[in-house]
Amino acid sequence: MTDTQKSPSYQELINSAIRKLVIIITLSISAIILVVVGIQQYSQTVHEANGQMMSLYRSNIDDIPGFIQWSNQNNRHTKQNTVIRVKTNKSSITAASNRAGQEIMTTSASKKFINQRKVLILPGQHIVYVQGYGFFLFYTRKDADTTYQLWTSLSRLINSLLLLLIIISIIVFVTLGFGTWWAQQLAAKLSAPTIALVKETRSTIPDTDQPSLTVPDSPQEIKELGDAFNELLEAQNQRLQREKDFVSNASHELKTPIAAIRGNINLIKRHGDKHPDVIPESLGFIDEESLRMQNLITNLLHLSRADRAELVLEKVNLSEIAEQIGNQYQKALAHELKLSITPGLNISGNTDTLKQIIVALLDNANKYSPEDTPITLALEKKAGKIRLSVKDLGMGIPDDQKKLIFQRFYRVDTSHSTEIKGSGLGLSIVSQLVKINNGSIVVLDNQPKGSIFEVNFDEV
């Protein structure tokens, strides 16, 4: 669609549809009325003409007095103008009749009518056109010596139908005018909630502080659309807030090691010549902080990949993976690592990310529990699920912070953040990896103290 083309509005579409509907209904009803009335009146005219012709033919008229006597006896008063001609071997008489009665036509008048050019229009329906007089039904019959001819005018029928057509046209225009006005009112009423929603949406987009739109109670479709907008807006605001928090936290975490590195470099520049003993110590700080920054960037990359990862899951033996990681990790761990692994438990997952989950949970337990306490890595089948758990006897996690620890850069005890090395991204990465392996993770209290990180998978 080009820029110059404008899409019709909701109000215009409703208005156009209702106007077309009114036109179609009005014209259809008018056409039906016109056809029914026309056929009824035409049939009545044909019936009257046939009746007159039959009466005339049965009268056996053989002279003019006989025709006048028949006419007086039948007292012909018809709705349509009629011309009757009776022609015998000796004479001919023509009479005209209408609603007022009968009138014998003069010779000149009858000759003028009889001699007019007559065109047969519908042979089967006996309709003829008499020049200068209009359309007629024409019937003729003949016995031994007498010819009977009957012309029944259709002008009254045609005039009635024309009058009916004019009345119907007036009704159509009045109905169309009212229908158009009504359609505009209805379209405006129906589109008003939508237009209001659109205006508020446009005014809301630049204003991120607006939490939701004002949703009308009716109609139901607009209410559902407004609710959907609000749900989308809420999700978008939450995503934007998470991104803001992520950028803010990442900047803060990166700023600290960079400041330490810059401070030690300036220290070496200012005092390195006169006090060379500060150089090894400053280089040690620089090495430590640069390593910390490297680890932070590595974790950010892992988290970014986990957010965008689309893994191909396959059937894996989680028991073998947990056993392998436990045995390897046990050698580098100061804690006692207890393994309680049920063999032969399979899930649908990705081997590399499952190993990463187990290592990260063991590393977390290693950081936050004393070295003289054991760590337990367990794998079992329970309640129809495959449950992987890492238990420690460390400081534990308060109930109000159990859901927060999976947020990025969140650390439970800020007073110990500088003592325990970490970026606050490890559990966020674990949570995302569990999610893309179709699992779920919760943190529980261990007894008598410490925490249990419990990951549940579906068995295959």
Salt bridges, closest charged atoms under 4 A:
ASP227 OD2 - LYS223 NZ 3.32
GLU243 OE2 - ARG239 NH1 2.49
GLU253 OE1 - ARG292 NH2 3.82
GLU288 OE2 - LYS421 NZ 3.82
GLU289 OE1 - ARG292 NH1 3.48
ASP307 OD2 - ARG408 NH2 2.49
ASP363 OD2 - LYS367 NZ 3.66
ASP399 OD1 - LYS402 NZ 2.48
ASP413 OD2 - HIS416 ND1 2.35
ASP445 OD1 - LYS402 NZ 2.86
GLU454 OE2 - ARG387 NE 3.38
ASP458 OD1 - LYS385 NZ 2.40
GLU459 OE1 - LYS381 NZ 2.90
